[in-house]
Every structure is written in structure tokens, then in C-alpha cells.
Amino acid sequence: MLRNIIGSVLALVGATAAVWSPFRDWYDGRHGRTYRIQDLFDGITVTQAEVAGSILLPFLFAALVALAGVVLRSRLLVAFSGVIVLGFTMLWMVRQGQAEGSLTIGGTGGGLGEGVAMAVGGGLLLLVGSLVMSGRGARDVPEEELDYEWPYTPPDDQQPYTEPPRYTEPPPGTGPPPGTGPQPWDSSPPDRP
């Protein structure tokens, strides 16, 4: 339970950082939300993107996948959202490096900005969150999804052991020694003088 909570918090922080990153400087003072998704595949241009067609869109999608993963306690969905964020960030870095000839880490307004660092950090937090989460246990699976019928009956070759029936009287010639009194298996009352 504690692992799920810690992993969920890490995943939510990572998703928030990923969505916030396009609103920060990415390269030479240019915000991430101004890069078109098309630029990631065709090459970086100076054309400004609308918010709906910007790099923000895949990060919003990744955040929704991460949120669904947290709600469903699915490690796979949270990890997938981290891969989306890191994948689009790395693709942008490759395209930006091709457009500029090289990438530099900026100090005062030049090179890679804090938005890229937030995107990479958010993607890594999503991956770490998926590793920390314990996911759904067998107790969390609804009964209708379990692969057995209730009440469970084992196959014929796996029937439980049952005791053989008890004898109510001893076999002939194996009675108690004379004069010891009635035994539990005697069905007739003792002889009286």
C-alpha cells in the first residue's frame, strides 16, 4: 500500500513537470509550446505553433495516461507515459541539434533551457514511479475476473483425502479379553447375572 502511494506521488509530480515544461524556455529563450509536432518529424522551423498543435499535446496525452495508471494502479501505464515524455523530448533534442548543428546548455538565454530539464526530469520521475509502485495484487482483482468458478471443485484426480469408514464392531475373534467390560463397538448390552 505504501509503495503504491509513493509511486503514485512520484508519477503525479512527473506528469505535472512534463505538462509544465512546454511553458518554460526550451532553446535560446523559445518556449516549448511554440514548437510544432510536425517539426519533430520534418525538422525544426521558426514557424510558431498553436497550442493545440504544439509539443504540449503529447505531454498532455502522457499526463492523462499517467493519471489513468495511478487510478488503476497500473505500473505499465505509468511507465508508458514516462516513455512518451522521454521519447518526444529526445526526438526534439535530435531535431534541434540537426537544425543548430549542435546543442549547448544555456546559461543566460542561450542553449537548452529549463523546460527541457523539466521534461526529462518528469519522464524519469514517471519511470521511477512505475518501478516503485507495487501495482494491483490478487486481492485487488474483481472476483469475476478470476479464472476459477466459485465454489471451487478440484478435478477428480485431485479430490481431497477422506477417512475410510469406521468399523462398528470388531472382526470375528478379535474381541476384548474376558472380564474387561463392554467396549465402544459392542452393540449388545452386557450380560447380567
C-alpha positions as CSV (number, residue, x, y, z in Angstrom):
1,M,0.0,0.0,0.0
2,L,2.8,2.4,0.9
3,R,4.7,1.6,-2.3
4,N,1.6,2.4,-4.3
5,I,1.2,5.8,-2.6
6,I,4.8,6.8,-3.0
7,G,4.9,5.6,-6.6
8,S,1.6,7.5,-7.3
9,V,3.0,10.7,-5.9
10,L,6.2,10.4,-7.9
11,A,4.2,9.7,-11.1
12,L,1.9,12.7,-10.5
13,V,4.8,15.0,-9.8
14,G,6.5,13.7,-13.0
15,A,3.3,14.2,-15.1
16,T,2.9,17.8,-13.7
17,A,6.5,18.6,-14.6
18,A,6.1,17.2,-18.1
19,V,3.0,19.3,-18.7
20,W,4.5,22.4,-17.2
21,S,7.8,22.1,-19.2
22,P,6.4,23.4,-22.6
23,F,5.6,26.7,-20.9
24,R,9.3,27.2,-20.0
25,D,12.3,28.0,-22.2
26,W,13.5,25.1,-24.3
27,Y,16.2,26.6,-26.5
28,D,17.5,30.1,-26.9
29,G,14.6,31.6,-25.0
30,R,12.0,29.9,-27.2
31,H,9.2,28.2,-25.2
32,G,8.4,24.5,-25.9
33,R,4.7,25.3,-26.7
34,T,5.9,27.2,-29.8
35,Y,7.4,24.1,-31.4
36,R,5.0,22.3,-33.8
37,I,4.6,18.5,-33.5
38,Q,5.3,18.4,-37.3
39,D,8.7,20.0,-36.6
40,L,9.7,16.9,-34.7
41,F,9.4,14.8,-37.8
42,D,10.3,17.3,-40.6
43,G,12.9,19.4,-38.8
44,I,12.7,22.4,-36.6
45,T,11.5,25.6,-38.2
46,V,10.9,29.2,-37.0
47,T,7.2,28.8,-37.5
48,Q,5.3,29.3,-34.3
49,A,2.7,26.6,-33.4
50,E,-0.7,27.0,-32.0
51,V,-1.1,25.5,-28.5
52,A,-3.3,22.6,-29.8
53,G,-0.6,21.6,-32.4
54,S,2.4,22.1,-30.2
55,I,4.7,19.7,-28.4
56,L,2.4,20.3,-25.4
57,L,-0.2,17.9,-26.9
58,P,1.8,14.6,-26.5
59,F,2.8,15.7,-23.0
60,L,-0.9,16.2,-22.1
61,F,-1.6,12.8,-23.5
62,A,1.2,11.3,-21.4
63,A,-0.2,13.0,-18.3
64,L,-3.7,11.5,-18.9
65,V,-2.1,8.1,-19.4
66,A,-0.2,8.5,-16.1
67,L,-3.3,9.6,-14.3
68,A,-5.2,6.6,-15.6
69,G,-2.2,4.4,-14.5
70,V,-2.3,5.9,-11.0
71,V,-6.1,5.4,-10.7
72,L,-5.9,1.8,-11.9
73,R,-2.6,1.2,-10.1
74,S,-1.1,0.1,-13.4
75,R,2.6,0.1,-13.5
76,L,2.6,-0.4,-17.2
77,L,0.5,2.7,-18.0
78,V,2.7,4.9,-15.8
79,A,5.9,3.5,-17.4
80,F,4.3,4.1,-20.9
81,S,3.6,7.7,-20.1
82,G,7.2,8.2,-19.0
83,V,8.4,6.6,-22.3
84,I,6.1,9.0,-24.2
85,V,7.6,12.1,-22.4
86,L,11.2,11.0,-22.8
87,G,10.7,9.9,-26.4
88,F,9.3,13.2,-27.5
89,T,11.9,15.1,-25.6
90,M,14.8,13.1,-27.1
91,L,13.2,13.4,-30.6
92,W,13.0,17.2,-30.1
93,M,16.7,17.3,-29.0
94,V,17.8,15.3,-32.1
95,R,15.9,17.7,-34.4
96,Q,17.1,20.8,-32.6
97,G,20.6,19.5,-32.8
98,Q,20.3,18.9,-36.5
99,A,18.8,22.4,-37.0
100,E,21.5,24.2,-34.9
101,G,24.4,21.9,-35.8
102,S,25.0,21.2,-32.1
103,L,23.3,21.6,-28.8
104,T,24.6,23.7,-26.0
105,I,23.4,24.0,-22.4
106,G,22.4,27.6,-21.9
107,G,23.4,29.9,-19.2
108,T,21.8,33.3,-19.9
109,G,19.2,32.9,-22.6
110,G,21.2,30.6,-24.9
111,G,21.2,26.8,-25.4
112,L,19.0,24.3,-23.7
113,G,16.6,25.8,-21.2
114,E,14.9,24.7,-18.0
115,G,11.9,23.4,-19.9
116,V,14.0,20.5,-21.4
117,A,15.3,19.7,-17.9
118,M,11.7,19.6,-16.6
119,A,10.6,17.4,-19.4
120,V,13.5,14.9,-18.9
121,G,13.0,15.0,-15.1
122,G,9.3,14.5,-15.4
123,G,9.8,11.5,-17.7
124,L,12.3,10.0,-15.3
125,L,10.0,10.5,-12.4
126,L,7.3,8.7,-14.2
127,L,9.6,5.8,-14.8
128,V,10.8,5.7,-11.2
129,G,7.2,6.0,-10.0
130,S,6.2,2.9,-12.1
131,L,9.1,1.0,-10.6
132,V,8.2,2.0,-7.0
133,M,4.5,1.1,-7.4
134,S,3.6,-2.4,-6.4
135,G,0.6,-2.5,-8.8
136,R,-2.6,-4.5,-8.3
137,G,-2.4,-7.6,-6.1
138,A,-4.5,-10.7,-6.5
139,R,-6.8,-9.3,-3.7
140,D,-7.5,-6.2,-5.8
141,V,-8.7,-8.2,-8.8
142,P,-12.6,-8.3,-9.0
143,E,-13.9,-11.9,-8.4
144,E,-15.5,-12.0,-11.9
145,E,-12.0,-11.6,-13.5
146,L,-10.5,-14.6,-11.7
147,D,-10.1,-17.7,-13.7
148,Y,-11.9,-20.2,-11.5
149,E,-15.5,-20.8,-10.7
150,W,-16.9,-20.4,-7.3
151,P,-17.4,-22.6,-5.3
152,Y,-14.2,-24.3,-6.5
153,T,-14.3,-28.0,-7.1
154,P,-11.0,-29.7,-7.8
155,P,-10.6,-32.1,-10.7
156,D,-11.4,-35.8,-10.0
157,D,-7.7,-36.8,-9.7
158,Q,-7.2,-34.1,-7.0
159,Q,-10.2,-34.8,-4.7
160,P,-9.3,-34.2,-1.1
161,Y,-8.5,-37.2,1.2
162,T,-11.4,-38.6,3.1
163,E,-11.1,-41.0,6.0
164,P,-12.3,-44.6,5.5
165,P,-15.5,-45.6,7.3
166,R,-15.0,-46.7,10.9
167,Y,-16.0,-50.2,12.0
168,T,-18.9,-50.5,14.3
169,E,-17.9,-54.0,15.6
170,P,-14.6,-55.7,15.5
171,P,-13.8,-58.5,13.1
172,P,-14.8,-62.0,14.4
173,G,-12.4,-63.5,17.0
174,T,-10.8,-60.2,18.0
175,G,-12.9,-59.2,21.0
176,P,-11.7,-57.8,24.3
177,P,-10.2,-60.1,26.8
178,P,-12.8,-61.8,29.1
179,G,-13.9,-59.7,32.0
180,T,-12.8,-56.3,30.7
181,G,-16.3,-55.0,30.4
182,P,-18.2,-53.5,27.4
183,Q,-16.2,-51.9,24.6
184,P,-17.4,-48.9,22.5
185,W,-18.1,-51.2,19.5
186,D,-20.3,-53.6,21.4
187,S,-23.9,-53.1,20.3
188,S,-25.5,-55.5,22.7
189,P,-25.9,-54.8,26.4
190,P,-23.6,-56.7,28.8
191,D,-24.8,-60.0,30.3
192,R,-26.3,-59.6,33.7
193,P,-26.3,-62.4,36.4
